[in-house]
Amino acid sequence: MIDQIAPSGFAQWIANMATSHPLERAVVLDVREPHEIQWASVAAGAAKHGFQWVAIPMGQLPARLSELDPDQPIACLCHHGARSMQVARFLVSNGFAEVNNIAGGIDAWSLELDPSVPRY
């Protein structure tokens, strides 16, 4: 089962991952297209919130899977949460151990966690 992380609970998830995976920094895997990332991104908040931001569009993920560490905790992100859930399932089916989905995507992130992230 893939857990859903509400943006409002993201800080707690990061803290939990730091405790349970002390040698692995949590990753937010942004699976949106480059033009979407130009509109709105969580990359600037990576240091503030304590995660590593990685952008790999959903369609490129099978070819770029080796860029991700299967032992690293991953939270998938898209616009509203549907594509990222598909990616989360794909990662789990390929042996990734700790995969979650950010519920509501970057839109919810903007509403619940960081209003400086533009909505589109």
C-alpha positions, 0 to 999 in steps of 0.5 A: 500500500502506498501512503498518502502524505498531506502537504500539511503533514509533510514536515512530520513525514520528513522527521519520521524518515530522518529517524527511520532512515538516518543515512538516507535523505528523503526525496521529493520526486517531481514527475511533472513536465518541465513546463509545469515546473517552470510555473511552480516548483518546490525546489526552492523549499528543499533546504528549508524542509529538509528534502532532496528535490529530483525532477524526472517527468513521468514518461522518462522515468523507466529510462531514468530509474537508475538515477533513484536509490531504491533504499531512499524514502521517496514522496512522489509529486505531480499537479494534483496527485494522480500521475504521482500515484501511478509513478509511486506504484511503478516504483514499488513494483520495481523494488523501491522500499519506501514510496509515498504520494503527496496527496493533492500534488503541488496544488495542495502544497501551495494551499496547505504548506507554502503559499509562495508556490504559484497555483496553476 
